[in-house]
Amino acid sequence: MKRARTAEPGPSKDEFRLEEFLPYQLSVTASRVSRLFAQQYSEGFGLTVPEWRVLAVVGRFEAISPSRVSEWTGMDKVKVSRAAATLVARNLLRQTQDPADGRARVLRMTRKGQRVFESVLPIARHLESELTDGLSRAEWTSFQRTLAKLHAHVERLTGVEDDAEPD
């Protein structure tokens, strides 16, 4: 277990501005972006953001366990389980027993799920493009590098590695 570093003297409580605090800025921005995507996924396809993330990961890997989906998306297992159950009920995913481990489950895309996935993907790419339109190519490249570096640093600080990728 890592020892916490002693905090260096920073701004006093009178000088602290939440809107300038990195965790707050990341959280608010991520929430706003998620709401933007959620609106599009919900209106067009009746999908929540967690459902879209599960669908996207299954679409990438074709057959994957819910535990691995959780690792890739950074979502807790309960959220993945609920999203997967909804997608199975809507016949977008199929859940079967893992032949290598009778206790484990594997998620696979159905034909209907593949059609939905292929329909949502251009919308996701378009929204991403709209978000990045406010940045030059150099700024976007720098932002991606900086975000990856911050992500890796957080993994080192927390001792948690994940393979999660963004939307």
MARNUDREN-555577 format. One record per residue (C-alpha): x negated, y, z negated; chain; residue number from 1; residue in one letter. Coordinates in Angstrom, 1 decimal. Layout:
! residues N
@c1 X c2 Y c3 Z kette A nr NUM rest A
...
//
This chain:
! residues 167
@c1 0.0 c2 0.0 c3 0.0 kette A nr 1 rest M
@c1 -1.3 c2 3.4 c3 0.9 kette A nr 2 rest K
@c1 -1.8 c2 6.1 c3 -1.7 kette A nr 3 rest R
@c1 0.0 c2 9.3 c3 -1.1 kette A nr 4 rest A
@c1 -2.2 c2 12.2 c3 -0.4 kette A nr 5 rest R
@c1 -2.1 c2 15.1 c3 -2.8 kette A nr 6 rest T
@c1 -0.2 c2 17.9 c3 -1.1 kette A nr 7 rest A
@c1 -2.2 c2 20.9 c3 -0.3 kette A nr 8 rest E
@c1 -0.8 c2 24.2 c3 -1.5 kette A nr 9 rest P
@c1 1.6 c2 25.4 c3 1.2 kette A nr 10 rest G
@c1 4.1 c2 28.1 c3 1.5 kette A nr 11 rest P
@c1 6.1 c2 28.9 c3 -1.6 kette A nr 12 rest S
@c1 9.8 c2 28.0 c3 -1.7 kette A nr 13 rest K
@c1 10.5 c2 31.6 c3 -0.7 kette A nr 14 rest D
@c1 8.4 c2 31.1 c3 2.4 kette A nr 15 rest E
@c1 9.7 c2 27.7 c3 3.4 kette A nr 16 rest F
@c1 11.9 c2 27.8 c3 6.5 kette A nr 17 rest R
@c1 13.8 c2 24.5 c3 7.2 kette A nr 18 rest L
@c1 14.1 c2 25.4 c3 10.9 kette A nr 19 rest E
@c1 10.3 c2 25.4 c3 11.2 kette A nr 20 rest E
@c1 9.8 c2 22.1 c3 9.4 kette A nr 21 rest F
@c1 8.8 c2 19.4 c3 11.8 kette A nr 22 rest L
@c1 11.0 c2 16.5 c3 10.5 kette A nr 23 rest P
@c1 14.0 c2 18.9 c3 10.7 kette A nr 24 rest Y
@c1 13.2 c2 20.0 c3 14.2 kette A nr 25 rest Q
@c1 12.8 c2 16.4 c3 15.4 kette A nr 26 rest L
@c1 16.0 c2 15.3 c3 13.7 kette A nr 27 rest S
@c1 18.1 c2 18.1 c3 15.0 kette A nr 28 rest V
@c1 16.8 c2 17.9 c3 18.5 kette A nr 29 rest T
@c1 17.2 c2 14.1 c3 18.6 kette A nr 30 rest A
@c1 20.8 c2 14.4 c3 17.3 kette A nr 31 rest S
@c1 21.7 c2 17.0 c3 19.9 kette A nr 32 rest R
@c1 20.2 c2 14.9 c3 22.7 kette A nr 33 rest V
@c1 21.9 c2 11.8 c3 21.5 kette A nr 34 rest S
@c1 25.3 c2 13.6 c3 21.4 kette A nr 35 rest R
@c1 24.7 c2 14.8 c3 25.0 kette A nr 36 rest L
@c1 24.0 c2 11.2 c3 26.1 kette A nr 37 rest F
@c1 26.8 c2 9.8 c3 24.0 kette A nr 38 rest A
@c1 29.4 c2 12.1 c3 25.6 kette A nr 39 rest Q
@c1 28.4 c2 10.9 c3 29.1 kette A nr 40 rest Q
@c1 28.2 c2 7.2 c3 28.1 kette A nr 41 rest Y
@c1 31.6 c2 7.3 c3 26.3 kette A nr 42 rest S
@c1 33.5 c2 9.3 c3 28.9 kette A nr 43 rest E
@c1 32.3 c2 7.2 c3 31.8 kette A nr 44 rest G
@c1 31.9 c2 3.8 c3 30.3 kette A nr 45 rest F
@c1 33.2 c2 3.6 c3 26.8 kette A nr 46 rest G
@c1 29.8 c2 3.0 c3 25.4 kette A nr 47 rest L
@c1 28.2 c2 4.3 c3 22.3 kette A nr 48 rest T
@c1 24.5 c2 5.2 c3 22.2 kette A nr 49 rest V
@c1 23.7 c2 2.0 c3 20.2 kette A nr 50 rest P
@c1 25.6 c2 -0.1 c3 22.7 kette A nr 51 rest E
@c1 23.8 c2 1.6 c3 25.6 kette A nr 52 rest W
@c1 20.4 c2 1.0 c3 23.9 kette A nr 53 rest R
@c1 21.2 c2 -2.7 c3 23.4 kette A nr 54 rest V
@c1 22.4 c2 -3.0 c3 27.0 kette A nr 55 rest L
@c1 19.3 c2 -1.2 c3 28.3 kette A nr 56 rest A
@c1 16.9 c2 -3.6 c3 26.4 kette A nr 57 rest V
@c1 18.8 c2 -6.7 c3 27.5 kette A nr 58 rest V
@c1 18.8 c2 -5.3 c3 31.0 kette A nr 59 rest G
@c1 15.0 c2 -5.0 c3 30.9 kette A nr 60 rest R
@c1 14.2 c2 -8.4 c3 29.4 kette A nr 61 rest F
@c1 17.2 c2 -10.5 c3 30.8 kette A nr 62 rest E
@c1 17.2 c2 -12.7 c3 27.7 kette A nr 63 rest A
@c1 16.2 c2 -11.4 c3 24.3 kette A nr 64 rest I
@c1 17.1 c2 -12.1 c3 20.6 kette A nr 65 rest S
@c1 19.0 c2 -9.5 c3 18.6 kette A nr 66 rest P
@c1 15.9 c2 -9.2 c3 16.3 kette A nr 67 rest S
@c1 13.7 c2 -8.2 c3 19.2 kette A nr 68 rest R
@c1 16.4 c2 -5.7 c3 20.4 kette A nr 69 rest V
@c1 16.2 c2 -4.2 c3 16.9 kette A nr 70 rest S
@c1 12.4 c2 -3.9 c3 17.2 kette A nr 71 rest E
@c1 12.5 c2 -2.4 c3 20.6 kette A nr 72 rest W
@c1 15.3 c2 0.2 c3 19.8 kette A nr 73 rest T
@c1 14.2 c2 1.1 c3 16.3 kette A nr 74 rest G
@c1 17.7 c2 0.4 c3 15.2 kette A nr 75 rest M
@c1 18.5 c2 -1.6 c3 12.1 kette A nr 76 rest D
@c1 19.7 c2 -5.2 c3 12.6 kette A nr 77 rest K
@c1 23.3 c2 -4.4 c3 11.4 kette A nr 78 rest V
@c1 23.7 c2 -1.7 c3 14.0 kette A nr 79 rest K
@c1 22.3 c2 -4.0 c3 16.8 kette A nr 80 rest V
@c1 24.6 c2 -6.8 c3 15.6 kette A nr 81 rest S
@c1 27.7 c2 -4.5 c3 15.8 kette A nr 82 rest R
@c1 26.8 c2 -3.1 c3 19.2 kette A nr 83 rest A
@c1 26.0 c2 -6.6 c3 20.5 kette A nr 84 rest A
@c1 29.3 c2 -8.0 c3 19.2 kette A nr 85 rest A
@c1 31.2 c2 -5.1 c3 20.9 kette A nr 86 rest T
@c1 29.4 c2 -5.7 c3 24.2 kette A nr 87 rest L
@c1 30.0 c2 -9.5 c3 23.9 kette A nr 88 rest V
@c1 33.7 c2 -8.8 c3 23.3 kette A nr 89 rest A
@c1 33.8 c2 -6.5 c3 26.3 kette A nr 90 rest R
@c1 32.2 c2 -9.3 c3 28.4 kette A nr 91 rest N
@c1 29.1 c2 -7.1 c3 29.1 kette A nr 92 rest L
@c1 26.8 c2 -9.5 c3 27.2 kette A nr 93 rest L
@c1 26.8 c2 -13.2 c3 26.5 kette A nr 94 rest R
@c1 25.3 c2 -14.5 c3 23.3 kette A nr 95 rest Q
@c1 24.1 c2 -18.1 c3 23.3 kette A nr 96 rest T
@c1 22.0 c2 -20.3 c3 21.0 kette A nr 97 rest Q
@c1 18.3 c2 -20.1 c3 21.5 kette A nr 98 rest D
@c1 17.2 c2 -23.5 c3 22.9 kette A nr 99 rest P
@c1 13.8 c2 -23.1 c3 21.2 kette A nr 100 rest A
@c1 15.4 c2 -22.4 c3 17.8 kette A nr 101 rest D
@c1 18.9 c2 -23.6 c3 17.2 kette A nr 102 rest G
@c1 19.5 c2 -21.0 c3 14.4 kette A nr 103 rest R
@c1 18.6 c2 -18.0 c3 16.6 kette A nr 104 rest A
@c1 20.7 c2 -16.3 c3 19.2 kette A nr 105 rest R
@c1 19.8 c2 -14.9 c3 22.6 kette A nr 106 rest V
@c1 21.5 c2 -12.1 c3 24.4 kette A nr 107 rest L
@c1 22.0 c2 -12.1 c3 28.2 kette A nr 108 rest R
@c1 23.7 c2 -9.7 c3 30.6 kette A nr 109 rest M
@c1 26.9 c2 -10.8 c3 32.3 kette A nr 110 rest T
@c1 27.6 c2 -9.8 c3 35.9 kette A nr 111 rest R
@c1 30.0 c2 -7.2 c3 34.6 kette A nr 112 rest K
@c1 27.3 c2 -5.9 c3 32.2 kette A nr 113 rest G
@c1 24.8 c2 -5.7 c3 35.0 kette A nr 114 rest Q
@c1 27.2 c2 -3.6 c3 37.0 kette A nr 115 rest R
@c1 27.8 c2 -1.2 c3 34.1 kette A nr 116 rest V
@c1 24.1 c2 -1.1 c3 33.3 kette A nr 117 rest F
@c1 23.3 c2 -0.2 c3 37.0 kette A nr 118 rest E
@c1 26.0 c2 2.4 c3 36.9 kette A nr 119 rest S
@c1 24.8 c2 4.1 c3 33.7 kette A nr 120 rest V
@c1 21.1 c2 4.1 c3 34.6 kette A nr 121 rest L
@c1 21.3 c2 6.9 c3 37.2 kette A nr 122 rest P
@c1 23.3 c2 9.0 c3 34.7 kette A nr 123 rest I
@c1 20.7 c2 8.4 c3 32.0 kette A nr 124 rest A
@c1 17.9 c2 9.4 c3 34.5 kette A nr 125 rest R
@c1 19.9 c2 12.5 c3 35.6 kette A nr 126 rest H
@c1 20.4 c2 13.6 c3 32.0 kette A nr 127 rest L
@c1 16.7 c2 13.1 c3 31.3 kette A nr 128 rest E
@c1 15.9 c2 15.2 c3 34.4 kette A nr 129 rest S
@c1 18.2 c2 17.9 c3 33.2 kette A nr 130 rest E
@c1 16.5 c2 18.0 c3 29.8 kette A nr 131 rest L
@c1 13.0 c2 18.2 c3 31.3 kette A nr 132 rest T
@c1 14.0 c2 20.8 c3 33.9 kette A nr 133 rest D
@c1 13.1 c2 23.5 c3 31.4 kette A nr 134 rest G
@c1 9.5 c2 22.3 c3 31.3 kette A nr 135 rest L
@c1 6.7 c2 22.4 c3 33.9 kette A nr 136 rest S
@c1 5.2 c2 19.1 c3 35.0 kette A nr 137 rest R
@c1 2.1 c2 19.9 c3 32.9 kette A nr 138 rest A
@c1 4.3 c2 20.7 c3 29.8 kette A nr 139 rest E
@c1 6.3 c2 17.5 c3 30.3 kette A nr 140 rest W
@c1 3.2 c2 15.4 c3 30.6 kette A nr 141 rest T
@c1 1.6 c2 17.1 c3 27.6 kette A nr 142 rest S
@c1 4.8 c2 16.6 c3 25.6 kette A nr 143 rest F
@c1 5.0 c2 12.9 c3 26.4 kette A nr 144 rest Q
@c1 1.3 c2 12.5 c3 25.3 kette A nr 145 rest R
@c1 1.9 c2 14.5 c3 22.1 kette A nr 146 rest T
@c1 5.0 c2 12.5 c3 21.3 kette A nr 147 rest L
@c1 3.2 c2 9.2 c3 21.8 kette A nr 148 rest A
@c1 0.4 c2 10.3 c3 19.7 kette A nr 149 rest K
@c1 2.7 c2 11.5 c3 16.9 kette A nr 150 rest L
@c1 4.6 c2 8.2 c3 17.2 kette A nr 151 rest H
@c1 1.4 c2 6.1 c3 16.8 kette A nr 152 rest A
@c1 0.3 c2 8.3 c3 13.9 kette A nr 153 rest H
@c1 3.6 c2 7.8 c3 12.1 kette A nr 154 rest V
@c1 3.2 c2 4.0 c3 12.6 kette A nr 155 rest E
@c1 -0.2 c2 4.2 c3 11.0 kette A nr 156 rest R
@c1 1.1 c2 6.3 c3 8.1 kette A nr 157 rest L
@c1 4.1 c2 3.9 c3 7.5 kette A nr 158 rest T
@c1 2.3 c2 0.7 c3 8.3 kette A nr 159 rest G
@c1 5.1 c2 -0.2 c3 10.6 kette A nr 160 rest V
@c1 4.5 c2 -1.0 c3 14.3 kette A nr 161 rest E
@c1 7.3 c2 -1.1 c3 16.7 kette A nr 162 rest D
@c1 7.7 c2 -1.4 c3 20.4 kette A nr 163 rest D
@c1 10.6 c2 1.0 c3 20.7 kette A nr 164 rest A
@c1 10.8 c2 3.1 c3 23.8 kette A nr 165 rest E
@c1 12.9 c2 6.2 c3 24.3 kette A nr 166 rest P
@c1 16.2 c2 6.3 c3 26.2 kette A nr 167 rest D
//
